[in-house]
């Protein structure tokens, strides 16, 4: 699997992210804490100055053994 990390300060976008990705059976995750190594962008800095909530998400791709599997590569 892989990991998808997202962040936004726009609440309608955060709702769309959550609804869309929660509905994907190949992904697990949701709202998360801010990843410590994620750099703060100028957009995030501006959002924080404006007291906008920055919402982080973390989703993990579920490895079902089909795509990219060495056993299936023949």
PQR file of N, CA, C, O and H, with PARSE charges and radii, in Angstrom:
ATOM      1  N   UNK A   1       0.825  -1.187   0.000 -0.4000 1.5000
ATOM      2  CA  UNK A   1       0.000   0.000   0.000 -0.0000 2.0000
ATOM      3  C   UNK A   1       0.862   1.241   0.000  0.5500 1.7000
ATOM      4  O   UNK A   1       2.090   1.163   0.025 -0.5500 1.4000
ATOM      5  N   UNK A   2       0.222   2.357  -0.028 -0.4000 1.5000
ATOM      6  CA  UNK A   2       0.868   3.658   0.021 -0.0000 2.0000
ATOM      7  C   UNK A   2       0.118   4.543   0.987  0.5500 1.7000
ATOM      8  O   UNK A   2      -0.922   4.156   1.519 -0.5500 1.4000
ATOM      9  H   UNK A   2      -0.775   2.420  -0.048  0.4000 1.0000
ATOM     10  N   UNK A   3       0.642   5.723   1.212 -0.4000 1.5000
ATOM     11  CA  UNK A   3       0.017   6.657   2.138 -0.0000 2.0000
ATOM     12  C   UNK A   3      -0.251   7.975   1.431  0.5500 1.7000
ATOM     13  O   UNK A   3       0.596   8.480   0.695 -0.5500 1.4000
ATOM     14  H   UNK A   3       1.487   6.037   0.779  0.4000 1.0000
ATOM     15  N   UNK A   4      -1.436   8.526   1.659 -0.4000 1.5000
ATOM     16  CA  UNK A   4      -1.850   9.802   1.095 -0.0000 2.0000
ATOM     17  C   UNK A   4      -2.075  10.773   2.245  0.5500 1.7000
ATOM     18  O   UNK A   4      -2.938  10.551   3.094 -0.5500 1.4000
ATOM     19  H   UNK A   4      -2.124   8.115   2.257  0.4000 1.0000
ATOM     20  N   UNK A   5      -1.290  11.858   2.272 -0.4000 1.5000
ATOM     21  CA  UNK A   5      -1.420  12.891   3.298 -0.0000 2.0000
ATOM     22  C   UNK A   5      -1.939  14.154   2.641  0.5500 1.7000
ATOM     23  O   UNK A   5      -1.388  14.608   1.638 -0.5500 1.4000
ATOM     24  H   UNK A   5      -0.589  12.038   1.582  0.4000 1.0000
ATOM     25  N   UNK A   6      -2.997  14.726   3.198 -0.4000 1.5000
ATOM     26  CA  UNK A   6      -3.621  15.926   2.647 -0.0000 2.0000
ATOM     27  C   UNK A   6      -3.865  16.924   3.768  0.5500 1.7000
ATOM     28  O   UNK A   6      -4.024  16.548   4.929 -0.5500 1.4000
ATOM     29  H   UNK A   6      -3.445  14.357   4.013  0.4000 1.0000
ATOM     30  N   UNK A   7      -3.893  18.199   3.406 -0.4000 1.5000
ATOM     31  CA  UNK A   7      -4.254  19.249   4.361 -0.0000 2.0000
ATOM     32  C   UNK A   7      -4.953  20.367   3.607  0.5500 1.7000
ATOM     33  O   UNK A   7      -4.599  20.679   2.471 -0.5500 1.4000
ATOM     34  H   UNK A   7      -3.764  18.505   2.463  0.4000 1.0000
ATOM     35  N   UNK A   8      -5.954  20.972   4.251 -0.4000 1.5000
ATOM     36  CA  UNK A   8      -6.657  22.105   3.653 -0.0000 2.0000
ATOM     37  C   UNK A   8      -7.199  23.005   4.755  0.5500 1.7000
ATOM     38  O   UNK A   8      -7.480  22.551   5.864 -0.5500 1.4000
ATOM     39  H   UNK A   8      -6.241  20.718   5.175  0.4000 1.0000
ATOM     40  N   UNK A   9      -7.341  24.285   4.434 -0.4000 1.5000
ATOM     41  CA  UNK A   9      -7.959  25.218   5.383 -0.0000 2.0000
ATOM     42  C   UNK A   9      -9.354  25.616   4.906  0.5500 1.7000
ATOM     43  O   UNK A   9      -9.992  26.472   5.519 -0.5500 1.4000
ATOM     44  H   UNK A   9      -7.113  24.654   3.532  0.4000 1.0000
ATOM     45  N   UNK A  10      -9.828  25.017   3.840 -0.4000 1.5000
ATOM     46  CA  UNK A  10     -11.143  25.348   3.304 -0.0000 2.0000
ATOM     47  C   UNK A  10     -12.110  24.238   3.706  0.5500 1.7000
ATOM     48  O   UNK A  10     -12.011  23.122   3.196 -0.5500 1.4000
ATOM     49  H   UNK A  10      -9.310  24.322   3.342  0.4000 1.0000
ATOM     50  N   UNK A  11     -13.042  24.527   4.613 -0.4000 1.5000
ATOM     51  CA  UNK A  11     -13.899  23.475   5.159 -0.0000 2.0000
ATOM     52  C   UNK A  11     -14.762  22.749   4.129  0.5500 1.7000
ATOM     53  O   UNK A  11     -14.942  21.540   4.272 -0.5500 1.4000
ATOM     54  H   UNK A  11     -13.123  25.434   5.028  0.4000 1.0000
ATOM     55  N   UNK A  12     -15.316  23.411   3.090 -0.4000 1.5000
ATOM     56  CA  UNK A  12     -16.055  22.621   2.092 -0.0000 2.0000
ATOM     57  C   UNK A  12     -15.154  21.597   1.381  0.5500 1.7000
ATOM     58  O   UNK A  12     -15.596  20.496   1.050 -0.5500 1.4000
ATOM     59  H   UNK A  12     -15.170  24.394   2.974  0.4000 1.0000
ATOM     60  N   UNK A  13     -13.901  21.969   1.152 -0.4000 1.5000
ATOM     61  CA  UNK A  13     -12.962  21.043   0.520 -0.0000 2.0000
ATOM     62  C   UNK A  13     -12.655  19.888   1.474  0.5500 1.7000
ATOM     63  O   UNK A  13     -12.571  18.735   1.052 -0.5500 1.4000
ATOM     64  H   UNK A  13     -13.542  22.863   1.421  0.4000 1.0000
ATOM     65  N   UNK A  14     -12.486  20.203   2.764 -0.4000 1.5000
ATOM     66  CA  UNK A  14     -12.224  19.156   3.756 -0.0000 2.0000
ATOM     67  C   UNK A  14     -13.382  18.157   3.801  0.5500 1.7000
ATOM     68  O   UNK A  14     -13.158  16.950   3.886 -0.5500 1.4000
ATOM     69  H   UNK A  14     -12.554  21.140   3.107  0.4000 1.0000
ATOM     70  N   UNK A  15     -14.606  18.657   3.743 -0.4000 1.5000
ATOM     71  CA  UNK A  15     -15.776  17.770   3.747 -0.0000 2.0000
ATOM     72  C   UNK A  15     -15.795  16.883   2.504  0.5500 1.7000
ATOM     73  O   UNK A  15     -16.104  15.695   2.585 -0.5500 1.4000
ATOM     74  H   UNK A  15     -14.787  19.638   3.674  0.4000 1.0000
ATOM     75  N   UNK A  16     -15.463  17.467   1.359 -0.4000 1.5000
ATOM     76  CA  UNK A  16     -15.437  16.700   0.110 -0.0000 2.0000
ATOM     77  C   UNK A  16     -14.352  15.631   0.152  0.5500 1.7000
ATOM     78  O   UNK A  16     -14.580  14.494  -0.262 -0.5500 1.4000
ATOM     79  H   UNK A  16     -15.212  18.432   1.293  0.4000 1.0000
ATOM     80  N   UNK A  17     -13.175  15.993   0.652 -0.4000 1.5000
ATOM     81  CA  UNK A  17     -12.083  15.021   0.786 -0.0000 2.0000
ATOM     82  C   UNK A  17     -12.549  13.851   1.639  0.5500 1.7000
ATOM     83  O   UNK A  17     -12.423  12.691   1.245 -0.5500 1.4000
ATOM     84  H   UNK A  17     -12.990  16.917   0.988  0.4000 1.0000
ATOM     85  N   UNK A  18     -13.088  14.169   2.809 -0.4000 1.5000
ATOM     86  CA  UNK A  18     -13.487  13.130   3.749 -0.0000 2.0000
ATOM     87  C   UNK A  18     -14.573  12.231   3.157  0.5500 1.7000
ATOM     88  O   UNK A  18     -14.475  11.007   3.239 -0.5500 1.4000
ATOM     89  H   UNK A  18     -13.190  15.111   3.129  0.4000 1.0000
ATOM     90  N   UNK A  19     -15.602  12.829   2.565 -0.4000 1.5000
ATOM     91  CA  UNK A  19     -16.689  12.034   1.983 -0.0000 2.0000
ATOM     92  C   UNK A  19     -16.199  11.160   0.833  0.5500 1.7000
ATOM     93  O   UNK A  19     -16.560   9.986   0.743 -0.5500 1.4000
ATOM     94  H   UNK A  19     -15.681  13.824   2.499  0.4000 1.0000
ATOM     95  N   UNK A  20     -15.383  11.726  -0.040 -0.4000 1.5000
ATOM     96  CA  UNK A  20     -14.910  10.986  -1.213 -0.0000 2.0000
ATOM     97  C   UNK A  20     -13.990   9.838  -0.832  0.5500 1.7000
ATOM     98  O   UNK A  20     -14.151   8.718  -1.316 -0.5500 1.4000
ATOM     99  H   UNK A  20     -15.089  12.679   0.033  0.4000 1.0000
ATOM    100  N   UNK A  21     -13.032  10.116   0.029 -0.4000 1.5000
ATOM    101  CA  UNK A  21     -12.046   9.087   0.345 -0.0000 2.0000
ATOM    102  C   UNK A  21     -12.578   8.058   1.332  0.5500 1.7000
ATOM    103  O   UNK A  21     -12.158   6.902   1.291 -0.5500 1.4000
ATOM    104  H   UNK A  21     -12.901  11.026   0.422  0.4000 1.0000
ATOM    105  N   UNK A  22     -13.487   8.447   2.217 -0.4000 1.5000
ATOM    106  CA  UNK A  22     -14.100   7.460   3.119 -0.0000 2.0000
ATOM    107  C   UNK A  22     -14.913   6.448   2.323  0.5500 1.7000
ATOM    108  O   UNK A  22     -15.071   5.303   2.746 -0.5500 1.4000
ATOM    109  H   UNK A  22     -13.828   9.386   2.251  0.4000 1.0000
ATOM    110  N   UNK A  23     -15.429   6.869   1.173 -0.4000 1.5000
ATOM    111  CA  UNK A  23     -16.227   5.981   0.340 -0.0000 2.0000
ATOM    112  C   UNK A  23     -15.421   5.039  -0.530  0.5500 1.7000
ATOM    113  O   UNK A  23     -15.993   4.209  -1.236 -0.5500 1.4000
ATOM    114  H   UNK A  23     -15.301   7.800   0.829  0.4000 1.0000
ATOM    115  N   UNK A  24     -14.106   5.152  -0.493 -0.4000 1.5000
ATOM    116  CA  UNK A  24     -13.256   4.292  -1.313 -0.0000 2.0000
ATOM    117  C   UNK A  24     -12.880   3.045  -0.508  0.5500 1.7000
ATOM    118  O   UNK A  24     -12.183   3.160   0.500 -0.5500 1.4000
ATOM    119  H   UNK A  24     -13.641   5.827   0.080  0.4000 1.0000
ATOM    120  N   UNK A  25     -13.325   1.858  -0.931 -0.4000 1.5000
ATOM    121  CA  UNK A  25     -13.055   0.645  -0.159 -0.0000 2.0000
ATOM    122  C   UNK A  25     -11.581   0.242  -0.131  0.5500 1.7000
ATOM    123  O   UNK A  25     -11.192  -0.607   0.670 -0.5500 1.4000
ATOM    124  H   UNK A  25     -13.891   1.765  -1.750  0.4000 1.0000
ATOM    125  N   UNK A  26     -10.764   0.836  -0.986 -0.4000 1.5000
ATOM    126  CA  UNK A  26      -9.343   0.490  -1.008 -0.0000 2.0000
ATOM    127  C   UNK A  26      -8.508   1.385  -0.100  0.5500 1.7000
ATOM    128  O   UNK A  26      -7.290   1.224  -0.018 -0.5500 1.4000
ATOM    129  H   UNK A  26     -11.080   1.526  -1.637  0.4000 1.0000
ATOM    130  N   UNK A  27      -9.161   2.333   0.585 -0.4000 1.5000
ATOM    131  CA  UNK A  27      -8.441   3.251   1.466 -0.0000 2.0000
ATOM    132  C   UNK A  27      -8.969   3.149   2.888  0.5500 1.7000
ATOM    133  O   UNK A  27     -10.157   2.916   3.111 -0.5500 1.4000
ATOM    134  H   UNK A  27     -10.150   2.463   0.518  0.4000 1.0000
ATOM    135  N   UNK A  28      -8.069   3.325   3.843 -0.4000 1.5000
ATOM    136  CA  UNK A  28      -8.441   3.402   5.255 -0.0000 2.0000
ATOM    137  C   UNK A  28      -7.828   4.674   5.815  0.5500 1.7000
ATOM    138  O   UNK A  28      -6.702   5.031   5.468 -0.5500 1.4000
ATOM    139  H   UNK A  28      -7.104   3.514   3.662  0.4000 1.0000
ATOM    140  N   UNK A  29      -8.561   5.353   6.676 -0.4000 1.5000
ATOM    141  CA  UNK A  29      -8.022   6.543   7.314 -0.0000 2.0000
ATOM    142  C   UNK A  29      -9.079   7.595   7.495  0.5500 1.7000
ATOM    143  O   UNK A  29     -10.272   7.303   7.566 -0.5500 1.4000
ATOM    144  H   UNK A  29      -9.476   5.063   6.958  0.4000 1.0000
ATOM    145  N   UNK A  30      -8.620   8.833   7.570 -0.4000 1.5000
ATOM    146  CA  UNK A  30      -9.523   9.955   7.771 -0.0000 2.0000
ATOM    147  C   UNK A  30      -8.777  11.134   8.365  0.5500 1.7000
ATOM    148  O   UNK A  30      -7.595  11.344   8.095 -0.5500 1.4000
ATOM    149  H   UNK A  30      -7.651   9.071   7.512  0.4000 1.0000
ATOM    150  N   UNK A  31      -9.488  11.896   9.177 -0.4000 1.5000
ATOM    151  CA  UNK A  31      -8.911  13.074   9.819 -0.0000 2.0000
ATOM    152  C   UNK A  31      -7.765  12.627  10.714  0.5500 1.7000
ATOM    153  O   UNK A  31      -7.870  11.624  11.419 -0.5500 1.4000
ATOM    154  H   UNK A  31     -10.449  11.725   9.396  0.4000 1.0000
ATOM    155  N   UNK A  32      -6.680  13.375  10.680 -0.4000 1.5000
ATOM    156  CA  UNK A  32      -5.506  12.989  11.463 -0.0000 2.0000
ATOM    157  C   UNK A  32      -4.834  14.215  12.069  0.5500 1.7000
ATOM    158  O   UNK A  32      -5.181  15.356  11.763 -0.5500 1.4000
ATOM    159  H   UNK A  32      -6.595  14.190  10.107  0.4000 1.0000
ATOM    160  N   UNK A  33      -3.883  13.953  12.917 -0.4000 1.5000
ATOM    161  CA  UNK A  33      -3.037  15.009  13.463 -0.0000 2.0000
ATOM    162  C   UNK A  33      -2.116  15.505  12.358  0.5500 1.7000
ATOM    163  O   UNK A  33      -1.866  14.797  11.383 -0.5500 1.4000
ATOM    164  H   UNK A  33      -3.601  13.026  13.165  0.4000 1.0000
ATOM    165  N   UNK A  34      -1.617  16.715  12.516 -0.4000 1.5000
ATOM    166  CA  UNK A  34      -0.664  17.268  11.547 -0.0000 2.0000
ATOM    167  C   UNK A  34       0.599  16.414  11.553  0.5500 1.7000
ATOM    168  O   UNK A  34       1.170  16.139  12.608 -0.5500 1.4000
ATOM    169  H   UNK A  34      -1.820  17.290  13.308  0.4000 1.0000
ATOM    170  N   UNK A  35       1.021  16.005  10.378 -0.4000 1.5000
ATOM    171  CA  UNK A  35       2.241  15.218  10.255 -0.0000 2.0000
ATOM    172  C   UNK A  35       3.417  16.111  10.641  0.5500 1.7000
ATOM    173  O   UNK A  35       3.569  17.180  10.051 -0.5500 1.4000
ATOM    174  H   UNK A  35       0.557  16.228   9.521  0.4000 1.0000
ATOM    175  N   UNK A  36       4.257  15.723  11.607 -0.4000 1.5000
ATOM    176  CA  UNK A  36       5.324  16.604  12.112 -0.0000 2.0000
ATOM    177  C   UNK A  36       6.329  17.055  11.051  0.5500 1.7000
ATOM    178  O   UNK A  36       6.882  18.150  11.165 -0.5500 1.4000
ATOM    179  H   UNK A  36       4.133  14.855  12.087  0.4000 1.0000
ATOM    180  N   UNK A  37       6.575  16.250  10.036 -0.4000 1.5000
ATOM    181  CA  UNK A  37       7.566  16.620   9.027 -0.0000 2.0000
ATOM    182  C   UNK A  37       6.972  17.393   7.859  0.5500 1.7000
ATOM    183  O   UNK A  37       7.692  17.777   6.937 -0.5500 1.4000
ATOM    184  H   UNK A  37       6.126  15.362   9.943  0.4000 1.0000
ATOM    185  N   UNK A  38       5.658  17.624   7.892 -0.4000 1.5000
ATOM    186  CA  UNK A  38       5.023  18.366   6.792 -0.0000 2.0000
ATOM    187  C   UNK A  38       5.403  19.839   6.895  0.5500 1.7000
ATOM    188  O   UNK A  38       5.161  20.469   7.925 -0.5500 1.4000
ATOM    189  H   UNK A  38       5.073  17.312   8.641  0.4000 1.0000
ATOM    190  N   UNK A  39       5.992  20.392   5.844 -0.4000 1.5000
ATOM    191  CA  UNK A  39       6.362  21.811   5.892 -0.0000 2.0000
ATOM    192  C   UNK A  39       5.118  22.694   5.907  0.5500 1.7000
ATOM    193  O   UNK A  39       4.086  22.350   5.331 -0.5500 1.4000
ATOM    194  H   UNK A  39       6.188  19.880   5.008  0.4000 1.0000
ATOM    195  N   UNK A  40       5.234  23.829   6.572 -0.4000 1.5000
ATOM    196  CA  UNK A  40       4.131  24.787   6.579 -0.0000 2.0000
ATOM    197  C   UNK A  40       4.239  25.657   5.337  0.5500 1.7000
ATOM    198  O   UNK A  40       5.254  26.319   5.121 -0.5500 1.4000
ATOM    199  H   UNK A  40       6.072  24.109   7.041  0.4000 1.0000
ATOM    200  N   UNK A  41       3.196  25.655   4.525 -0.4000 1.5000
ATOM    201  CA  UNK A  41       3.199  26.450   3.298 -0.0000 2.0000
ATOM    202  C   UNK A  41       2.789  27.885   3.603  0.5500 1.7000
ATOM    203  O   UNK A  41       2.304  28.185   4.694 -0.5500 1.4000
ATOM    204  H   UNK A  41       2.371  25.117   4.701  0.4000 1.0000
ATOM    205  N   UNK A  42       2.987  28.763   2.634 -0.4000 1.5000
ATOM    206  CA  UNK A  42       2.558  30.152   2.822 -0.0000 2.0000
ATOM    207  C   UNK A  42       1.036  30.226   2.936  0.5500 1.7000
ATOM    208  O   UNK A  42       0.504  31.118   3.596 -0.5500 1.4000
ATOM    209  H   UNK A  42       3.381  28.520   1.748  0.4000 1.0000
ATOM    210  N   UNK A  43       0.340  29.292   2.293 -0.4000 1.5000
ATOM    211  CA  UNK A  43      -1.119  29.264   2.372 -0.0000 2.0000
ATOM    212  C   UNK A  43      -1.576  28.866   3.777  0.5500 1.7000
ATOM    213  O   UNK A  43      -2.529  29.433   4.311 -0.5500 1.4000
ATOM    214  H   UNK A  43       0.773  28.568   1.757  0.4000 1.0000
ATOM    215  N   UNK A  44      -0.891  27.891   4.367 -0.4000 1.5000
ATOM    216  CA  UNK A  44      -1.223  27.473   5.726 -0.0000 2.0000
ATOM    217  C   UNK A  44      -0.913  28.591   6.716  0.5500 1.7000
ATOM    218  O   UNK A  44      -1.686  28.842   7.641 -0.5500 1.4000
ATOM    219  H   UNK A  44      -0.117  27.430   3.933  0.4000 1.0000
ATOM    220  N   UNK A  45       0.206  29.250   6.521 -0.4000 1.5000
ATOM    221  CA  UNK A  45       0.571  30.365   7.397 -0.0000 2.0000
ATOM    222  C   UNK A  45      -0.509  31.452   7.349  0.5500 1.7000
ATOM    223  O   UNK A  45      -0.916  31.975   8.386 -0.5500 1.4000
ATOM    224  H   UNK A  45       0.834  29.046   5.770  0.4000 1.0000
ATOM    225  N   UNK A  46      -0.964  31.782   6.153 -0.4000 1.5000
ATOM    226  CA  UNK A  46      -2.011  32.796   5.992 -0.0000 2.0000
ATOM    227  C   UNK A  46      -3.319  32.323   6.634  0.5500 1.7000
ATOM    228  O   UNK A  46      -4.011  33.106   7.284 -0.5500 1.4000
ATOM    229  H   UNK A  46      -0.633  31.357   5.310  0.4000 1.0000
ATOM    230  N   UNK A  47      -3.651  31.065   6.453 -0.4000 1.5000
ATOM    231  CA  UNK A  47      -4.877  30.521   7.046 -0.0000 2.0000
ATOM    232  C   UNK A  47      -4.830  30.612   8.564  0.5500 1.7000
ATOM    233  O   UNK A  47      -5.825  30.966   9.196 -0.5500 1.4000
ATOM    234  H   UNK A  47      -3.089  30.429   5.925  0.4000 1.0000
ATOM    235  N   UNK A  48      -3.696  30.298   9.145 -0.4000 1.5000
ATOM    236  CA  UNK A  48      -3.570  30.365  10.607 -0.0000 2.0000
ATOM    237  C   UNK A  48      -3.676  31.807  11.104  0.5500 1.7000
ATOM    238  O   UNK A  48      -4.272  32.063  12.151 -0.5500 1.4000
ATOM    239  H   UNK A  48      -2.887  30.011   8.631  0.4000 1.0000
ATOM    240  N   UNK A  49      -3.105  32.736  10.362 -0.4000 1.5000
ATOM    241  CA  UNK A  49      -3.237  34.159  10.740 -0.0000 2.0000
ATOM    242  C   UNK A  49      -4.698  34.587  10.730  0.5500 1.7000
ATOM    243  O   UNK A  49      -5.125  35.399  11.551 -0.5500 1.4000
ATOM    244  H   UNK A  49      -2.620  32.528   9.512  0.4000 1.0000
ATOM    245  N   UNK A  50      -5.453  34.034   9.797 -0.4000 1.5000
ATOM    246  CA  UNK A  50      -6.880  34.361   9.682 -0.0000 2.0000
ATOM    247  C   UNK A  50      -7.737  33.498  10.611  0.5500 1.7000
ATOM    248  O   UNK A  50      -8.965  33.580  10.603 -0.5500 1.4000
ATOM    249  H   UNK A  50      -5.107  33.375   9.130  0.4000 1.0000
ATOM    250  N   UNK A  51      -7.068  32.680  11.402 -0.4000 1.5000
ATOM    251  CA  UNK A  51      -7.727  31.780  12.362 -0.0000 2.0000
ATOM    252  C   UNK A  51      -8.620  30.737  11.689  0.5500 1.7000
ATOM    253  O   UNK A  51      -9.631  30.309  12.245 -0.5500 1.4000
ATOM    254  H   UNK A  51      -6.070  32.614  11.409  0.4000 1.0000
ATOM    255  N   UNK A  52      -8.224  30.342  10.488 -0.4000 1.5000
ATOM    256  CA  UNK A  52      -8.909  29.243   9.806 -0.0000 2.0000
ATOM    257  C   UNK A  52      -8.340  27.931  10.338  0.5500 1.7000
ATOM    258  O   UNK A  52      -7.143  27.822  10.601 -0.5500 1.4000
ATOM    259  H   UNK A  52      -7.402  30.689  10.036  0.4000 1.0000
ATOM    260  N   UNK A  53      -9.189  26.968  10.488 -0.4000 1.5000
ATOM    261  CA  UNK A  53      -8.743  25.650  10.933 -0.0000 2.0000
ATOM    262  C   UNK A  53      -8.104  24.926   9.756  0.5500 1.7000
ATOM    263  O   UNK A  53      -8.698  24.842   8.681 -0.5500 1.4000
ATOM    264  H   UNK A  53     -10.162  27.057  10.274  0.4000 1.0000
ATOM    265  N   UNK A  54      -6.918  24.413   9.948 -0.4000 1.5000
ATOM    266  CA  UNK A  54      -6.255  23.595   8.930 -0.0000 2.0000
ATOM    267  C   UNK A  54      -6.520  22.137   9.295  0.5500 1.7000
ATOM    268  O   UNK A  54      -6.149  21.675  10.374 -0.5500 1.4000
ATOM    269  H   UNK A  54      -6.435  24.481  10.820  0.4000 1.0000
ATOM    270  N   UNK A  55      -7.169  21.423   8.377 -0.4000 1.5000
ATOM    271  CA  UNK A  55      -7.542  20.034   8.621 -0.0000 2.0000
ATOM    272  C   UNK A  55      -6.603  19.106   7.871  0.5500 1.7000
ATOM    273  O   UNK A  55      -6.419  19.231   6.660 -0.5500 1.4000
ATOM    274  H   UNK A  55      -7.471  21.798   7.500  0.4000 1.0000
ATOM    275  N   UNK A  56      -6.016  18.179   8.601 -0.4000 1.5000
ATOM    276  CA  UNK A  56      -5.126  17.183   8.006 -0.0000 2.0000
ATOM    277  C   UNK A  56      -5.864  15.857   7.861  0.5500 1.7000
ATOM    278  O   UNK A  56      -6.744  15.520   8.653 -0.5500 1.4000
ATOM    279  H   UNK A  56      -6.165  18.078   9.584  0.4000 1.0000
ATOM    280  N   UNK A  57      -5.482  15.119   6.830 -0.4000 1.5000
ATOM    281  CA  UNK A  57      -6.038  13.792   6.570 -0.0000 2.0000
ATOM    282  C   UNK A  57      -4.886  12.839   6.273  0.5500 1.7000
ATOM    283  O   UNK A  57      -3.863  13.233   5.713 -0.5500 1.4000
ATOM    284  H   UNK A  57      -4.767  15.393   6.186  0.4000 1.0000
ATOM    285  N   UNK A  58      -5.069  11.594   6.655 -0.4000 1.5000
ATOM    286  CA  UNK A  58      -4.106  10.548   6.317 -0.0000 2.0000
ATOM    287  C   UNK A  58      -4.895   9.306   5.906  0.5500 1.7000
ATOM    288  O   UNK A  58      -5.726   8.804   6.663 -0.5500 1.4000
ATOM    289  H   UNK A  58      -5.900  11.274   7.111  0.4000 1.0000
ATOM    290  N   UNK A  59      -4.622   8.824   4.700 -0.4000 1.5000
ATOM    291  CA  UNK A  59      -5.257   7.615   4.182 -0.0000 2.0000
ATOM    292  C   UNK A  59      -4.171   6.638   3.763  0.5500 1.7000
ATOM    293  O   UNK A  59      -3.128   7.033   3.242 -0.5500 1.4000
ATOM    294  H   UNK A  59      -3.947   9.232   4.085  0.4000 1.0000
ATOM    295  N   UNK A  60      -4.431   5.365   3.995 -0.4000 1.5000
ATOM    296  CA  UNK A  60      -3.505   4.310   3.615 -0.0000 2.0000
ATOM    297  C   UNK A  60      -4.191   3.386   2.617  0.5500 1.7000
ATOM    298  O   UNK A  60      -5.331   2.969   2.822 -0.5500 1.4000
ATOM    299  H   UNK A  60      -5.279   5.045   4.418  0.4000 1.0000
ATOM    300  N   UNK A  61      -3.486   3.072   1.539 -0.4000 1.5000
ATOM    301  CA  UNK A  61      -3.992   2.137   0.529 -0.0000 2.0000
ATOM    302  C   UNK A  61      -3.895   0.733   1.091  0.5500 1.7000
ATOM    303  O   UNK A  61      -2.842   0.311   1.569 -0.5500 1.4000
ATOM    304  H   UNK A  61      -2.560   3.411   1.372  0.4000 1.0000
ATOM    305  N   UNK A  62      -4.996   0.023   1.030 -0.4000 1.5000
ATOM    306  CA  UNK A  62      -5.027  -1.355   1.505 -0.0000 2.0000
ATOM    307  C   UNK A  62      -4.408  -2.248   0.439  0.5500 1.7000
ATOM    308  O   UNK A  62      -4.840  -2.240  -0.714 -0.5500 1.4000
ATOM    309  H   UNK A  62      -5.852   0.366   0.641  0.4000 1.0000
ATOM    310  N   UNK A  63      -3.404  -3.011   0.824 -0.4000 1.5000
ATOM    311  CA  UNK A  63      -2.736  -3.916  -0.110 -0.0000 2.0000
ATOM    312  C   UNK A  63      -3.539  -5.207  -0.181  0.5500 1.7000
ATOM    313  O   UNK A  63      -3.568  -5.988   0.770 -0.5500 1.4000
ATOM    314  H   UNK A  63      -3.053  -3.017   1.761  0.4000 1.0000
ATOM    315  N   UNK A  64      -4.186  -5.420  -1.313 -0.4000 1.5000
ATOM    316  CA  UNK A  64      -4.987  -6.632  -1.474 -0.0000 2.0000
ATOM    317  C   UNK A  64      -4.229  -7.742  -2.188  0.5500 1.7000
ATOM    318  O   UNK A  64      -4.801  -8.785  -2.504 -0.5500 1.4000
ATOM    319  H   UNK A  64      -4.163  -4.786  -2.086  0.4000 1.0000
ATOM    320  N   UNK A  65      -2.950  -7.520  -2.441 -0.4000 1.5000
ATOM    321  CA  UNK A  65      -2.145  -8.553  -3.064 -0.0000 2.0000
ATOM    322  C   UNK A  65      -2.331  -8.700  -4.556  0.5500 1.7000
ATOM    323  O   UNK A  65      -1.782  -9.627  -5.151 -0.5500 1.4000
ATOM    324  H   UNK A  65      -2.486  -6.672  -2.184  0.4000 1.0000
ATOM    325  N   UNK A  66      -3.087  -7.814  -5.178 -0.4000 1.5000
ATOM    326  CA  UNK A  66      -3.339  -7.957  -6.612 -0.0000 2.0000
ATOM    327  C   UNK A  66      -2.474  -7.028  -7.444  0.5500 1.7000
ATOM    328  O   UNK A  66      -1.752  -7.492  -8.327 -0.5500 1.4000
ATOM    329  H   UNK A  66      -3.532  -7.061  -4.694  0.4000 1.0000
ATOM    330  N   UNK A  67      -2.528  -5.754  -7.191 -0.4000 1.5000
ATOM    331  CA  UNK A  67      -1.807  -4.780  -8.010 -0.0000 2.0000
ATOM    332  C   UNK A  67      -0.398  -4.593  -7.457  0.5500 1.7000
ATOM    333  O   UNK A  67      -0.221  -4.313  -6.271 -0.5500 1.4000
ATOM    334  H   UNK A  67      -3.114  -5.377  -6.474  0.4000 1.0000
ATOM    335  N   UNK A  68       0.591  -4.747  -8.310 -0.4000 1.5000
ATOM    336  CA  UNK A  68       1.970  -4.527  -7.907 -0.0000 2.0000
ATOM    337  C   UNK A  68       2.576  -5.657  -7.094  0.5500 1.7000
ATOM    338  O   UNK A  68       3.689  -5.517  -6.586 -0.5500 1.4000
ATOM    339  H   UNK A  68       0.448  -4.974  -9.273  0.4000 1.0000
ATOM    340  N   UNK A  69       1.893  -6.740  -6.964 -0.4000 1.5000
ATOM    341  CA  UNK A  69       2.394  -7.856  -6.190 -0.0000 2.0000
ATOM    342  C   UNK A  69       3.401  -8.657  -7.006  0.5500 1.7000
ATOM    343  O   UNK A  69       3.162  -8.949  -8.178 -0.5500 1.4000
ATOM    344  H   UNK A  69       0.989  -6.853  -7.378  0.4000 1.0000
ATOM    345  N   UNK A  70       4.516  -9.009  -6.393 -0.4000 1.5000
ATOM    346  CA  UNK A  70       5.549  -9.788  -7.083 -0.0000 2.0000
ATOM    347  C   UNK A  70       5.002 -11.162  -7.477  0.5500 1.7000
ATOM    348  O   UNK A  70       5.325 -11.681  -8.545 -0.5500 1.4000
ATOM    349  H   UNK A  70       4.709  -8.772  -5.441  0.4000 1.0000
ATOM    350  N   UNK A  71       4.170 -11.746  -6.606 -0.4000 1.5000
ATOM    351  CA  UNK A  71       3.629 -13.069  -6.906 -0.0000 2.0000
ATOM    352  C   UNK A  71       2.767 -13.055  -8.164  0.5500 1.7000
ATOM    353  O   UNK A  71       2.705 -14.058  -8.876 -0.5500 1.4000
ATOM    354  H   UNK A  71       3.908 -11.324  -5.739  0.4000 1.0000
ATOM    355  N   UNK A  72       2.104 -11.942  -8.448 -0.4000 1.5000
ATOM    356  CA  UNK A  72       1.209 -11.864  -9.604 -0.0000 2.0000
ATOM    357  C   UNK A  72       1.909 -11.397 -10.872  0.5500 1.7000
ATOM    358  O   UNK A  72       1.297 -11.398 -11.940 -0.5500 1.4000
ATOM    359  H   UNK A  72       2.155 -11.128  -7.870  0.4000 1.0000
ATOM    360  N   UNK A  73       3.158 -11.005 -10.787 -0.4000 1.5000
ATOM    361  CA  UNK A  73       3.893 -10.521 -11.968 -0.0000 2.0000
ATOM    362  C   UNK A  73       4.511 -11.725 -12.678  0.5500 1.7000
ATOM    363  O   UNK A  73       5.540 -12.247 -12.247 -0.5500 1.4000
ATOM    364  H   UNK A  73       3.656 -11.004  -9.920  0.4000 1.0000
ATOM    365  N   UNK A  74       3.887 -12.155 -13.751 -0.4000 1.5000
ATOM    366  CA  UNK A  74       4.410 -13.314 -14.486 -0.0000 2.0000
ATOM    367  C   UNK A  74       4.430 -13.044 -15.957  0.5500 1.7000
ATOM    368  O   UNK A  74       4.839 -13.904 -16.736 -0.5500 1.4000
ATOM    369  H   UNK A  74       3.051 -11.731 -14.101  0.4000 1.0000
TER
END
